[in-house]
Amino acid sequence: MTIISGYLGAGKTTLVNHLLTHKAGGEIGVIVNEFGEVGIDGDLIVADEEALIEIRNGCICCTVRTDLVAGVKLLLERSDRQLDRLIVETSGLADPAPVLQTFLADTDLLTRVELESVVTLVDAANFQRQIDDGVAREQIAFADLIVLNKVDLLDPDDIAPLERDLRTLNPIATFVRTVHSEVAANGLLGVRRFSLPNLLAIEPGILQDAHDHEHDNSITSCAVKTDDPLDPDRFNRWVNRLVQQQGQQLMRMKGVLNFHGEARQFYFHSVHMLLDAKPGRPWQSEEGRQSRFVFIGRHLDGAVLQSGFLDCVRDVSRRPVAHPVV
């Protein structure tokens, strides 16, 4: 089993898809956790539906740890699919220590699953603004392999100093530099890097049944859905204006979008002021064409964000009313 960690927008889902696409290590089961009420990443992962479990509306290191264990056991017990390995993609706000503790404390799991490595992705373009965040530092400290992603967005002279900063947090991890999370699959999966003695050196009490992790209460999420098609020009104007005004506090946005006149889904991601949108798979005739969008950040005004998104529907006269997503 491989745990893939990393702060918001570091490229975890992109890495999971890269590994699945290359079919590295045989048949792979995936568990993905999201911070927020609406699941987006589950739709973006290319795993077969039978080999994917999505855990929503909670941080995998806190309220849904029992769901994590149950999800792993469910994948292992599915008789219709023989899995060779598991990947757990944690929320961008998850502290790896309680996640590791969950597995190490479950004797049944220990006999059925070998923990191969903890992989932490680091967003090279944004890490300097994240380095003071306790969760980001914990994710690096517990890593067996650190994937320094988006190095193409840095000046080449800035990469080595960034790696030196990261090595002060974790001097024993292996480092890999990547663009678009493209890591050689056979160099990531199938390589046993996890060491319990190293883990105990970082967190001596990890085998004890205790959990004192707390999130920064200023970080919240809100989500919005609509079945009405969006106007792409209106959406582009709104989202660009939004990141110009609130890019520092909007840590992450992501969504699956239904644009008017477009046969394909559109996948949207942002990290602070960096935006990315690209077409995805075609909408299927039997599925509802619904746009779903999630905001994660500090001191968010959810009602204003929801209202701004819904102002992007093509037919303003049929503009839906913003309401909480549950």
C-alpha positions in Angstrom: 0.0 0.0 0.0 1.2 3.5 -0.8 -0.1 6.6 0.9 0.0 9.7 -1.3 0.0 13.0 0.7 0.7 16.6 -0.1 -0.8 20.0 0.5 -3.8 21.4 -1.4 -3.2 21.5 -5.1 0.2 19.8 -5.1 -0.8 17.3 -7.8 -1.9 14.2 -5.9 -4.8 13.2 -8.1 -2.7 13.8 -11.2 -0.1 11.5 -9.8 -2.7 8.8 -9.0 -4.0 9.0 -12.6 -0.5 8.8 -14.0 0.1 5.6 -12.0 -3.2 4.1 -13.0 -2.8 5.0 -16.7 0.6 3.2 -16.7 -0.8 0.2 -14.9 2.2 0.1 -12.7 2.3 -2.8 -10.2 -0.7 -4.7 -11.5 -4.3 -4.1 -10.5 -4.6 -1.1 -8.2 -7.4 -0.1 -5.8 -7.8 3.5 -4.8 -9.2 5.3 -1.8 -9.5 9.0 -2.1 -10.4 11.5 0.7 -11.6 15.0 0.2 -12.0 18.0 2.6 -15.5 19.2 1.9 -19.1 18.2 1.2 -18.9 17.6 -2.5 -16.6 15.0 -4.1 -14.7 16.1 -7.2 -11.5 14.0 -7.2 -13.4 10.7 -7.4 -14.7 11.8 -10.8 -11.2 12.8 -11.9 -9.6 9.5 -11.1 -9.4 7.0 -13.9 -9.7 3.9 -11.8 -12.5 1.4 -12.5 -15.6 2.1 -10.4 -15.3 -1.2 -8.6 -11.7 -0.4 -7.5 -12.4 3.1 -6.2 -13.8 4.2 -2.8 -14.4 7.9 -2.0 -14.5 9.2 1.5 -16.1 12.7 1.7 -16.9 15.4 4.2 -14.1 15.0 6.6 -10.4 14.8 7.0 -9.1 11.2 6.7 -6.8 11.9 9.7 -9.7 12.9 12.0 -13.4 12.2 11.7 -13.3 9.5 9.1 -10.5 7.2 10.2 -12.9 4.3 10.8 -14.2 4.9 7.2 -10.6 4.6 6.0 -10.1 1.1 7.6 -13.6 0.0 6.4 -12.8 1.2 2.9 -9.5 -0.7 2.7 -11.2 -3.9 4.0 -14.1 -3.5 1.5 -11.7 -3.3 -1.4 -9.7 -6.3 -0.2 -12.9 -8.4 0.2 -14.4 -7.7 -3.2 -14.5 -11.1 -4.8 -14.9 -9.7 -8.3 -11.5 -8.1 -8.4 -8.1 -9.3 -7.2 -6.0 -6.2 -6.3 -2.3 -6.3 -6.3 -1.8 -3.0 -4.4 -3.7 -0.1 -2.8 -3.2 3.7 -3.1 -4.7 6.0 -0.5 -4.9 9.6 -1.6 -5.3 11.8 1.5 -6.9 15.2 1.8 -4.6 18.1 1.2 -5.2 19.1 4.9 -4.4 15.6 6.3 -1.6 15.1 8.8 0.0 11.7 7.9 0.7 10.7 11.4 -2.8 9.6 12.4 -3.3 8.0 9.0 -0.2 5.8 9.6 -1.4 5.2 13.2 -4.7 3.9 11.8 -2.9 1.2 9.9 -0.3 0.3 12.4 -2.9 -0.1 15.2 -5.1 -2.5 13.2 -3.6 -6.0 13.5 -6.0 -7.4 10.8 -4.8 -4.8 8.2 -1.2 -5.4 9.1 -1.5 -9.1 8.2 -3.2 -8.3 4.9 -1.5 -5.1 3.7 2.1 -4.1 3.6 2.8 -0.4 3.9 5.3 0.3 1.2 5.9 4.0 1.4 4.5 7.5 2.2 4.8 9.8 -0.8 4.4 13.5 -0.3 4.0 15.9 -3.2 5.3 19.4 -2.8 4.1 22.3 -5.0 7.3 23.9 -6.0 5.6 27.1 -7.2 3.6 27.7 -3.9 5.6 26.0 -1.1 7.2 29.2 0.2 3.8 30.4 1.2 2.9 27.1 2.7 6.1 26.3 4.7 4.9 27.9 7.9 1.7 25.7 7.9 2.0 22.9 10.4 0.2 20.3 8.3 2.5 21.0 5.3 5.5 20.6 7.4 4.2 17.3 8.9 3.4 15.9 5.4 7.1 16.5 4.5 8.5 15.2 7.7 6.7 11.8 7.4 7.5 11.2 3.8 9.6 8.4 2.5 9.6 9.9 -1.0 9.2 13.6 -1.7 8.0 14.5 -5.2 8.9 18.1 -5.9 6.2 18.9 -8.5 5.7 21.8 -10.9 9.5 22.6 -11.1 8.8 24.1 -14.5 7.2 27.0 -12.8 10.4 27.9 -10.9 13.5 29.6 -12.0 16.1 26.8 -12.2 18.3 28.6 -9.8 15.6 28.4 -7.1 15.1 24.6 -7.2 18.2 23.7 -5.2 17.6 26.2 -2.4 14.0 24.9 -2.1 15.3 21.3 -1.8 17.7 22.4 0.9 14.8 23.9 2.9 12.9 20.6 2.5 15.8 18.6 3.6 15.9 20.5 6.9 12.5 19.1 7.5 13.3 15.6 6.2 16.9 14.7 5.6 16.4 11.0 4.9 13.7 11.1 2.2 14.4 10.4 -1.4 13.7 13.4 -3.7 12.3 13.4 -7.2 11.7 16.5 -9.4 8.7 16.4 -11.7 6.4 18.3 -14.0 2.7 17.4 -14.0 3.4 14.7 -11.4 5.0 12.4 -14.0 7.1 10.1 -11.9 8.5 6.8 -13.3 5.9 4.4 -12.0 8.4 1.6 -11.4 10.5 3.9 -9.3 7.5 4.7 -7.0 5.5 1.6 -6.7 7.1 -1.7 -5.8 9.9 0.1 -3.9 9.7 -0.5 -0.1 10.8 2.7 1.6 8.7 2.7 4.7 10.7 2.1 7.9 9.0 1.8 11.3 12.2 2.8 13.2 12.5 6.0 11.2 8.8 6.7 11.9 9.3 6.2 15.6 12.2 8.5 15.5 9.9 11.3 14.2 6.8 10.4 16.3 7.7 8.1 19.3 4.2 7.9 20.4 2.6 6.9 17.1 1.8 3.4 18.2 -0.2 4.7 21.2 -3.9 5.2 20.8 -3.9 9.0 20.9 -4.7 11.7 18.4 -4.1 15.3 19.1 -4.2 16.7 15.5 -6.3 19.9 15.1 -7.0 21.8 12.0 -6.5 25.5 11.6 -10.1 26.6 12.3 -9.8 29.5 9.9 -9.6 27.0 7.0 -13.1 26.0 5.8 -14.7 24.7 2.6 -17.9 25.4 0.8 -19.5 23.8 -2.3 -22.1 24.5 -4.8 -24.0 22.5 -7.4 -26.3 23.4 -10.3 -28.0 21.5 -13.1 -28.2 24.6 -15.3 -25.5 24.9 -17.9 -22.8 27.6 -17.4 -21.8 30.3 -19.8 -18.1 29.8 -20.3 -17.3 33.5 -20.9 -19.2 34.5 -17.8 -17.4 31.8 -15.8 -14.0 32.9 -17.0 -14.6 36.5 -16.2 -15.9 35.7 -12.7 -13.2 33.2 -11.7 -10.4 35.5 -13.0 -11.8 38.4 -11.1 -12.2 36.2 -8.0 -8.6 35.1 -7.9 -7.4 38.7 -8.5 -9.3 39.8 -5.5 -9.1 36.8 -3.1 -6.3 34.6 -4.5 -4.3 34.7 -1.3 -7.1 33.4 0.9 -8.5 31.0 -1.7 -6.1 28.2 -1.2 -7.8 25.8 -3.6 -10.7 25.6 -6.0 -11.7 22.6 -8.1 -14.8 21.6 -10.0 -16.4 19.6 -12.8 -18.2 22.0 -15.1 -21.1 21.7 -17.5 -20.7 24.4 -20.1 -23.5 25.3 -22.5 -22.9 23.8 -26.0 -20.0 21.6 -24.9 -20.3 17.8 -25.1 -17.4 17.2 -22.7 -17.0 17.8 -19.0 -14.5 20.5 -18.1 -12.2 20.0 -15.1 -11.1 23.2 -13.3 -8.3 23.5 -10.7 -6.7 26.4 -9.0 -4.1 26.9 -6.3 -4.1 30.5 -5.0 -3.8 32.6 -8.2 -2.7 29.8 -10.6 -5.6 28.5 -12.7 -6.0 25.5 -14.9 -9.0 24.3 -16.9 -9.2 21.5 -19.5 -11.7 19.3 -21.2 -12.4 15.9 -19.8 -14.5 12.9 -20.8 -17.8 13.3 -22.7 -21.0 13.5 -20.7 -22.8 10.2 -20.9 -26.4 10.2 -22.1 -27.6 8.5 -18.9 -26.0 10.8 -16.4 -27.1 14.2 -15.2 -25.1 17.1 -16.5 -24.4 18.8 -13.2 -21.7 21.3 -12.4 -20.0 20.9 -9.0 -17.5 23.3 -7.5 -15.6 23.4 -4.2 -13.8 26.3 -2.5 -11.2 25.7 0.2 -9.5 28.6 2.0 -9.3 30.9 5.0 -12.2 33.1 6.2 -14.4 32.3 3.2 -17.8 33.9 2.7 -19.6 30.8 1.4 -22.8 32.6 0.4 -21.0 35.2 -1.7 -18.9 32.5 -3.4 -21.9 30.3 -4.1 -23.8 33.3 -5.5 -21.0 34.3 -7.7 -20.7 30.9 -9.2 -24.4 30.6 -9.8 -24.3 34.0 -11.6 -22.4 32.2 -14.3 -25.4 30.1 -15.5 -26.2 30.8 -19.1 -29.9 31.7 -18.6 -29.8 34.3 -15.8 -33.6 34.4 -15.7 -33.5 30.8 -14.4 -30.6 31.5 -12.0 -30.8 29.0 -9.2 -30.8 30.1 -5.6 -27.6 29.3 -3.6 -28.1 26.8 -0.9 -25.8 24.7 1.3 -24.6 21.4 -0.2 -25.1 18.5 2.1 
